[in-house]
Amino acid sequence: MTLAEVVQKLKANSARWLGSEFEWQKGYGAFSVSPSLLATVQRYIRNQEEHHRKRSFEEEFVALLRRSGVAYDAERLFVA
């Protein structure tokens, strides 16, 4: 199963589960994580609210794209 298929199934099933109170955005980003960094990622997720007081999600996502060498169009990145 491709990543796009997994996201599509997740979105479809979770939208039904959550009902009309929730709406998925049109786009998404996905990055793989080395098993050796799993604890670091888990710690980040647990502290995400505090972390985003210092740096917005958008700032952090762009930094992650840059560090990963992913090309992106800044004009279209966070279009609603």
N, C-alpha and C positions, 0 to 999 in steps of 0.2 A: 504494500500500500504506500502510495506517495504521501509526502507531507501535506500537500494540498488536499488529498482525499481525507486524511486524518482530521485536518482543520474543518473541512466541510461537514464531516460526520459529527464532530464535536459541537460545532455551531448549531447544526440542525437539532441534535438531541438535547443540548443544554437550553436552547431557546424554548423548546416544548416544555421542558422541566421547569424553567423559570417563569414561563407564562408571558403575558404582555407587558410586564413591568421592566423588561430588559431588552436592549437592542444591541446586537453585535455591530461593530464597525465593519466597513467594507474590506479593509486591508489588514494585514498582520505581518509580523516579523518573527522569524524563528532562527535560533542559533543552537548548534549542538554544543555539548559541554563534555569535556574530558572527565572520566570517572574520578580522576585524581583531584578535580576541582569541585566535586559534588558538595562537600561540606561548606565550601566558600559560597556556592550558589544558594544553598539552603539558608545560611546565615544572612545573606543579602535579602532573600525573600522575607525572612522573619523580621528584618529591620527596615523594610522598604519604605514604610511611611515616614520614619525618622530620616532616612537617607534622602528622600525627595523634598525634605524641608530645605536642604542645602543646594540641591540641583534638581531641576524639573525633569519629568519623564522625557520630554522632548530633547532637552540638552543631553541627557544621558544616552538616549537612543542614537542620536547623531554621533556622539563620541564612540559608541560601540560599533556603529557602521564604519567609521573612520579607522578604528583600531583593527577591524576585521578586513579592511580593504574592499568593502562593498561599495560599489558605485550607486549613487542615488541622485534624484532630482529634488533639490531643496524646495523648489516651487510647488511640488506635488506631494511632498512627503507627509504632511499632516492636513491635507485637504479634507474637509467634512463631506 
